Amino acid sequence: MRVCLTKFTDEIADFLTNETLKAIDYGILDLHHIKNRELRNVFYFLEELLTVELELNYLENKTGIFRVCRRGNFWYYKQGKHIIKAICLDELKKQVTVENRIWYVFDEDLAKKYGGIIF
């Protein structure tokens, strides 16, 4: 199966949200209502990628926040090669959301323990 991601740029941008990641996390993402088969296949492909990344976050991420880590005095959001750096978690969250990237807390207890209340 060949997937054309550039053909559906707007649809992909609308799909890549914290609500989608939450639905994937809870196993309730339903893509059957999407009539365009090619677009549905793109979403299935993205779902697989996000599922793997989320599983890695559960195993390796100690902050409880998707794609977020802390090194020294700085907080980082890493999406592939794109890295956002901030002095505090609130500032990092602002930068991430301004760039329309996914900000998803997958473990509230860890997030409270390591970052304070950031919801």
N, C-alpha and C positions, 0 to 999 in steps of 0.2 A: 504494500500500500504506500502510495506516495502522497505526502501531505503538503499542501501549498499554504504556508502561513501568511504570505504577503497579500493574498487575495481577500482575506477577511480581517484586515487590520482593525477596523472599528469594532467588529464583533468580538475579537480577541481582547481588546482593551476593556470592553464591557464585561467580559467573562472573568478576567483576572482580578478578582476582588477578594477581600477577606471573607465575604459571604460564601463565595464559591469554595474557598479553602476550608471553611468551617463545614460546609456540606460534604466535602471530600473526607475531612477528618472524622465526621460522624457517620460516614457511609450512607448518606442520603441524597447524594447528587444524582439527579435524574435528567438524562439528556434525550430521552425518547420523544419528547414533544418537539424537538427540532426537526423540521421537515426537510431542510436542505441536507442531503446525505453527506456531501463533501464538507460542509461546515460542522456537522455532527462528528465526522471523523477527526477533524481538527481538534474539536473539544475533547474527544476521547484521548487523543494523543497528548494534549496538554494535561488532562486529568492524570494520565499515567506518570508524566514527568513530575507533577506536583505531589502525587502520592509518594513517589520515591524520595523526593526532597523532604517531605514532611516526616517520613519514616526516619530519615537520617537525622532530622532535627530532634526527634524523640530520643534517639540514641546518643547523640553527641552534644546537643545544645543544653547548656545549664541555666539559661536565662528564662526559658519558658516562652520566649517570643521568637516567632518564625524569622530565620535569617539574621538574628541578632546575637552578638557576642560582646564580651568586655575584655579588654586587654589593657592592663595598667590603669590609667586614669581616664581612658576613652571607651566609648561605646561605638560599635560598628554594626552596620547593616550591610550584608554581603549578598548580592544577587549576581552570580556568575563573576565576571570581572569588574562589575560596577560596585564600588564600595562607598558608603556614606559614613563619615566619621563625625562624632559629636562629643562634647565634654560631659553632657548629661543625657539621661534617657529621654527626658521631655523634649529636649532639643532634637534628638535623633528622630523621635516620633514625628515632630513637626516637619523635618526635612524629608522623611520618607513619604509622608502623606502629601506634601506639596508636590513631590515628583510622581504622584499617583501610583505608588508601589504598594504592595500588600503589607499591611500591618496587622498581624494576627497573633493573638496570645493563645497558645495551645496548652499551656499549663499555668493556671492562675496562681497556684501555690508557689511555684518556682519564680514566677514574675514578681510576686509580692516580696519574696525572700531576697532576691537579688537586685530588684530595681525599685522597690517601693510600689505604690499604687500608680499604675500607668494606663488605666483603662479609660 
